[in-house]
Amino acid sequence: MKKHFTPAVLAIGGNLGDRIANIRAAVEALNETKGLKVRGVSPLVESFAVTAAGVDESKPNYINAVLKVDTKLKPKKLLREVRRIESELGRVRIERWGSRTMDIDIVTYGDVIKSKKKLELPHPRAFNRAFVLVPWMLLDKDAVLPGHGSVSELAKTVENDVWVIQQ
C-alpha cells in the first residue's frame, strides 16, 4: 500500500548568525529530507525578539518564514527531523525562549488536533504569533488554523508586530 502525503505547515526562523542564509539552508535541508517536500515558502518577516518576559528589543531581531510542505513522515518522526536540522544549523537548547540560530516549529499537520508531552498540534501559540500568522497569510490567504479559524483574520490583530523584509 502506497503511503500518501500529509500537508503540514512549518514555521522557521532565528536571530543569531546569518539569519537569511540559515533560513535558506533550513529550507534546502527540509526539501532534501526523505519523505518531505517543500511546496511553498512565504516572504521573510522580521520582528523583535520575544522572551518569556515579553518583547525584548535589546536582543537581535528574528527573521522568520512559513513553509507549506507535504510529508509522508508521522508527526513524531517529522519532529525528530526538524530537530536534527536545527542542530545541524547550530541550534543549542539551553534556555527556553532564548536566542537561536534556527527554530523550526510544526504549526499544523493536516487537520490533526492532539496534545502530547513533546508535541502539540496545532502549535499551541501559533494563533497569536505575528511571525507565524503574517507570513502564513502572505503565503496562503485562505489558510485555516485548526481550532482557531482563518489565518488572515487572526493575522489582522498582530500584523503590525512584524515587517516584511523580502518578498
C-alpha positions, 0 to 999 in steps of 0.5 A: 500500500502506497503511503500518501502525503500529509500537508503540514505547515512549518514555521522557521526562523532565528536571530543569531548568525546569518539569519537569511542564509540559515533560513535558506539552508533550513529550507534546502535541508527540509526539501532534501529530507526523505519523505518531505517536500517543500511546496511553498515558502512565504516572504521573510518577516522580521520582528523583535525578539520575544522572551518569556518576559515579553518583547525584548528589543535589546536582543537581535531581531528574528527573521522568520518564514512559513513553509507549506510542505507535504510529508509522508513522515508521522508527526513524531518522526517529522519532529525528530527531523526538524530537530536534527536540522536545527542542530545541524544549523547550530541550534543549542537548547539551553534556555527556553525562549532564548536566542537561536540560530534556527527554530523550526516549529510544526504549526499544523499537520493536516487537520490533526488536533492532539496534545502530547508531552513533546508535541502539540498540534496545532502549535499551541501559540501559533494563533497569536504569533505575528511571525507565524500568522503574517507570513502564513497569510502572505503565503496562503490567504485562505489558510485555516488554523485548526481550532482557531479559524482563518489565518488572515483574520487572526493575522489582522490583530498582530500584523503590525508586530512584524515587517516584511523584509523580502518578498 
